[in-house]
Amino acid sequence: MRRRNRSFDGKHRNNGIDGCDLTDKQETSLSIDKEGVLLQVFHCFAFAIHLYVFLWHFGDEAAKLPGAKGFGFFFRYLTFVSFTFQLLQLTVVVLWSLRGMKAGRLRRLSDDLSCASFPLACTVTIMFQIVKKTTKEAVEGGHIVRPFWLDFTVHYWNSLIALADLLVSRNRTFSRRAQNIALSIAFFYIVWIHVVKVFNKIYPYPFLNKLPQPYGIIITSASGSLICFLLFKFGELLRFRKGKVGIRAKG
């Protein structure tokens, strides 16, 4: 049996197997710790903004908006459903980070919810822009003055946070579970919007009430679902390319 050579020079240690430097290991560990702290700050900040905007919808100022009246409250809008889901996702991610980012069910749940949140948030942004540019009636009561920050946070901030989370987080797998979650929420909303119409007699989006039905809602629902699916695949591709770049950088 051949004995491995071990040498000490005060600062470095060669283990005789891979020549790994303890100083390098310590620097890598510190780098990872700093990255973890920055991730925690990012997610906590995003969570705080989302929580504030979410709770604002239950206050007196929001009570003046059409969404606060009628069946379904603000939850009759895909925007608010997606925003609420993203708040849930950020809550889970923050809880996971506070537990030291350890592996386990909470880590897997935070990964799946984050990957599902990305296509949902971006779908809201894209469809809002399409409707706004083509019909000028993207929301109920568009003439009512709203806080200057409201439109930005629920239609743009949501997507920016979802994209930033994908780019800066270490582990985003875009698993089949995450895809099923995203598409299930999309399907749920298609059913939910019809329940809302039964109670309120109209769709929550003005442009839908002007389209010939049932073709209008069918085309809109199919388009939204397709956008959501393609965005999930885009996120999966982006994650794959990010992973390859990371591997090359380490090499």
C-alpha positions as CSV (number, residue, x, y, z in Angstrom):
1,M,0.0,0.0,0.0
2,R,1.4,3.4,-1.0
3,R,1.4,6.1,1.7
4,R,0.1,9.6,0.8
5,N,2.5,12.5,1.3
6,R,1.2,15.2,3.6
7,S,2.9,18.6,4.0
8,F,2.2,21.6,6.1
9,D,3.6,25.1,5.5
10,G,1.7,27.1,8.1
11,K,-0.9,28.5,5.6
12,H,-1.6,25.7,3.2
13,R,-2.3,22.0,3.5
14,N,-1.9,19.5,0.7
15,N,-4.1,16.4,1.4
16,G,-2.2,14.3,-1.2
17,I,-5.3,13.6,-3.1
18,D,-6.4,16.7,-4.9
19,G,-3.9,19.3,-3.8
20,C,-6.8,21.4,-2.4
21,D,-5.7,24.6,-0.6
22,L,-7.5,25.2,2.7
23,T,-7.2,29.0,2.1
24,D,-9.0,28.6,-1.2
25,K,-11.7,26.6,0.5
26,Q,-12.2,29.2,3.2
27,E,-12.3,32.0,0.6
28,T,-14.9,30.0,-1.4
29,S,-16.9,29.4,1.8
30,L,-16.9,33.2,2.6
31,S,-17.9,34.0,-1.0
32,I,-20.9,31.6,-0.7
33,D,-21.9,33.1,2.6
34,K,-21.8,36.6,1.2
35,E,-23.9,35.5,-1.7
36,G,-26.3,33.9,0.6
37,V,-26.7,37.1,2.7
38,L,-27.3,39.1,-0.5
39,L,-30.0,36.6,-1.6
40,Q,-31.7,36.9,1.8
41,V,-31.6,40.7,1.5
42,F,-33.0,40.6,-2.0
43,H,-35.9,38.2,-1.1
44,C,-36.7,40.0,2.1
45,F,-36.9,43.3,0.2
46,A,-39.1,41.8,-2.5
47,F,-41.3,40.2,0.1
48,A,-41.8,43.5,2.0
49,I,-42.8,45.4,-1.1
50,H,-45.2,42.6,-2.2
51,L,-46.7,42.4,1.3
52,Y,-47.3,46.1,1.4
53,V,-49.0,46.2,-2.0
54,F,-51.1,43.1,-1.2
55,L,-52.4,44.6,2.1
56,W,-53.0,47.9,0.5
57,H,-55.8,46.3,-1.5
58,F,-57.7,45.7,1.7
59,G,-57.5,49.3,2.8
60,D,-59.8,52.3,2.5
61,E,-58.1,53.8,-0.6
62,A,-58.5,50.5,-2.5
63,A,-62.1,50.3,-1.5
64,K,-62.9,53.0,-4.0
65,L,-61.8,50.8,-6.9
66,P,-64.2,48.6,-8.9
67,G,-62.2,45.5,-7.9
68,A,-63.2,46.0,-4.3
69,K,-66.9,45.7,-5.2
70,G,-68.8,42.6,-6.4
71,F,-68.1,38.9,-6.2
72,G,-64.5,37.8,-6.1
73,F,-63.0,41.0,-4.8
74,F,-59.6,41.8,-6.4
75,F,-59.1,38.1,-6.8
76,R,-61.3,38.1,-9.9
77,Y,-58.3,39.6,-11.7
78,L,-55.5,37.4,-13.0
79,T,-53.1,40.1,-11.9
80,F,-54.1,39.9,-8.3
81,V,-54.2,36.1,-8.3
82,S,-50.7,35.9,-9.7
83,F,-49.5,38.6,-7.4
84,T,-50.9,36.7,-4.4
85,F,-49.2,33.5,-5.6
86,Q,-45.9,35.4,-5.9
87,L,-46.3,36.7,-2.4
88,L,-46.8,33.1,-1.2
89,Q,-43.6,32.1,-3.2
90,L,-41.6,34.9,-1.6
91,T,-42.9,34.0,1.9
92,V,-41.7,30.4,1.4
93,V,-38.3,31.5,0.0
94,V,-37.8,33.9,3.0
95,L,-38.7,31.1,5.5
96,W,-36.3,28.8,3.8
97,S,-33.5,31.3,3.8
98,L,-34.1,32.1,7.5
99,R,-33.6,28.4,8.2
100,G,-30.1,28.6,6.8
101,M,-31.0,27.5,3.2
102,K,-30.8,23.9,4.2
103,A,-31.9,21.1,1.8
104,G,-35.2,19.6,2.4
105,R,-38.9,19.9,1.6
106,L,-38.9,23.7,2.1
107,R,-36.1,24.1,-0.3
108,R,-37.9,22.0,-3.0
109,L,-41.1,23.9,-2.3
110,S,-39.4,27.3,-2.7
111,D,-37.8,26.1,-5.9
112,D,-41.0,24.9,-7.4
113,L,-43.0,27.9,-6.4
114,S,-40.3,30.3,-7.8
115,C,-40.2,28.5,-11.1
116,A,-44.0,28.5,-11.4
117,S,-44.2,32.2,-10.4
118,F,-41.8,33.3,-13.2
119,P,-44.1,32.4,-16.2
120,L,-47.3,33.5,-14.3
121,A,-45.9,37.0,-13.5
122,C,-44.5,37.5,-17.0
123,T,-47.8,36.3,-18.6
124,V,-49.6,39.0,-16.6
125,T,-47.2,41.7,-17.8
126,I,-47.3,40.6,-21.5
127,M,-51.1,40.2,-21.7
128,F,-51.6,43.5,-19.9
129,Q,-49.4,45.3,-22.4
130,I,-51.2,43.6,-25.4
131,V,-54.7,44.5,-24.1
132,K,-53.5,48.0,-23.1
133,K,-52.1,48.7,-26.6
134,T,-54.9,47.2,-28.6
135,T,-58.1,48.1,-26.6
136,K,-57.1,50.9,-24.2
137,E,-59.3,49.1,-21.6
138,A,-56.9,46.9,-19.7
139,V,-58.7,47.3,-16.3
140,E,-62.1,48.2,-14.9
141,G,-62.6,51.8,-14.1
142,G,-59.5,52.9,-15.9
143,H,-60.5,56.5,-15.5
144,I,-60.2,56.3,-11.7
145,V,-57.0,57.9,-10.3
146,R,-54.8,55.3,-8.6
147,P,-51.6,55.6,-6.7
148,F,-48.7,56.3,-9.1
149,W,-46.9,53.1,-7.9
150,L,-49.8,50.7,-8.2
151,D,-49.7,50.0,-11.9
152,F,-45.9,49.5,-11.9
153,T,-45.9,47.1,-8.9
154,V,-48.6,44.8,-10.1
155,H,-47.8,44.8,-13.8
156,Y,-44.0,45.3,-14.1
157,W,-42.4,44.9,-10.7
158,N,-43.8,41.4,-10.4
159,S,-42.0,40.3,-13.6
160,L,-38.8,42.0,-12.7
161,I,-38.7,40.3,-9.4
162,A,-39.5,36.9,-10.9
163,L,-36.7,37.3,-13.5
164,A,-34.2,38.6,-11.0
165,D,-34.9,35.7,-8.7
166,L,-34.2,33.3,-11.6
167,L,-31.0,35.0,-12.4
168,V,-29.5,35.4,-8.9
169,S,-30.8,32.2,-7.2
170,R,-28.5,29.2,-7.2
171,N,-31.0,26.4,-7.6
172,R,-33.9,26.9,-10.0
173,T,-34.7,23.5,-11.5
174,F,-37.9,24.2,-13.5
175,S,-39.1,20.7,-12.7
176,R,-42.2,19.1,-14.1
177,R,-43.8,19.8,-10.7
178,A,-43.3,23.5,-11.2
179,Q,-44.7,23.4,-14.7
180,N,-47.8,21.6,-13.5
181,I,-48.3,24.1,-10.7
182,A,-48.1,27.0,-13.2
183,L,-50.4,25.4,-15.7
184,S,-52.8,24.4,-13.0
185,I,-53.1,27.9,-11.7
186,A,-53.7,29.1,-15.3
187,F,-56.5,26.5,-15.7
188,F,-57.9,27.4,-12.3
189,Y,-58.2,31.0,-13.4
190,I,-60.0,30.1,-16.6
191,V,-62.6,28.2,-14.6
192,W,-62.7,30.9,-11.9
193,I,-63.3,33.8,-14.3
194,H,-66.5,32.0,-15.5
195,V,-67.6,31.6,-11.9
196,V,-67.1,35.3,-11.5
197,K,-69.1,36.0,-14.6
198,V,-72.0,34.0,-13.3
199,F,-72.3,36.1,-10.1
200,N,-71.4,39.5,-11.6
201,K,-73.0,39.0,-15.0
202,I,-69.9,40.3,-16.7
203,Y,-66.3,39.4,-17.1
204,P,-63.8,41.3,-14.9
205,Y,-62.0,42.6,-18.0
206,P,-63.9,45.1,-20.2
207,F,-62.4,43.9,-23.5
208,L,-63.8,40.4,-22.9
209,N,-67.3,41.8,-22.7
210,K,-67.0,43.3,-26.1
211,L,-65.7,40.2,-27.9
212,P,-68.0,37.7,-29.5
213,Q,-68.5,34.8,-27.2
214,P,-67.6,32.0,-26.6
215,Y,-64.8,32.5,-29.2
216,G,-63.4,35.6,-27.4
217,I,-62.8,33.8,-24.1
218,I,-61.6,30.6,-25.8
219,I,-59.0,32.5,-27.8
220,T,-57.9,34.6,-24.9
221,S,-57.6,31.7,-22.5
222,A,-55.7,29.6,-25.1
223,S,-53.4,32.4,-25.9
224,G,-52.7,33.1,-22.2
225,S,-52.0,29.4,-21.5
226,L,-49.7,29.2,-24.4
227,I,-47.8,32.3,-23.3
228,C,-47.4,30.8,-19.8
229,F,-46.2,27.5,-21.2
230,L,-43.6,29.1,-23.5
231,L,-42.4,31.4,-20.7
232,F,-41.8,28.4,-18.5
233,K,-39.7,26.8,-21.3
234,F,-37.9,30.1,-21.7
235,G,-37.1,30.1,-18.0
236,E,-35.9,26.5,-18.2
237,L,-33.6,27.4,-21.1
238,L,-32.3,30.4,-19.3
239,R,-31.6,28.3,-16.2
240,F,-29.8,25.7,-18.4
241,R,-27.6,28.3,-20.1
242,K,-26.9,30.0,-16.7
243,G,-25.8,26.6,-15.3
244,K,-23.5,26.0,-18.3
245,V,-21.9,29.4,-17.8
246,G,-21.4,28.7,-14.1
247,I,-19.8,25.4,-14.8
248,R,-17.3,27.0,-17.2
249,A,-16.5,29.7,-14.7
250,K,-15.7,27.1,-12.1
251,G,-13.6,25.2,-14.5
